[in-house]
Amino acid sequence: MNISRALRELIKKENMTLGQVARVIGVDRSSFYRTLRDEGNPERKTIEMVLDHLGYEIRYVKLSRKVLNYGKAFKQRKERKQVG
């Protein structure tokens, strides 16, 4: 799931529309819709404004080494399936 879809789902969960959120956070409605398409790439400031309005916050958490190595193992397993 990408960040745009996650934001849309949070907005829907809070029983709001994209237009309502755009108006409250002070951004142009049409550009807000474009930003939150699946192909959209919202800026960090926009993400933070939406989350703040909905009562959420962003927390940056350092991943453990084990979790980081999982990505490498997954990639190797995927490569083996493609070869064999």
Beta strands, then each sheet from edge to edge (+ up, - down):
end
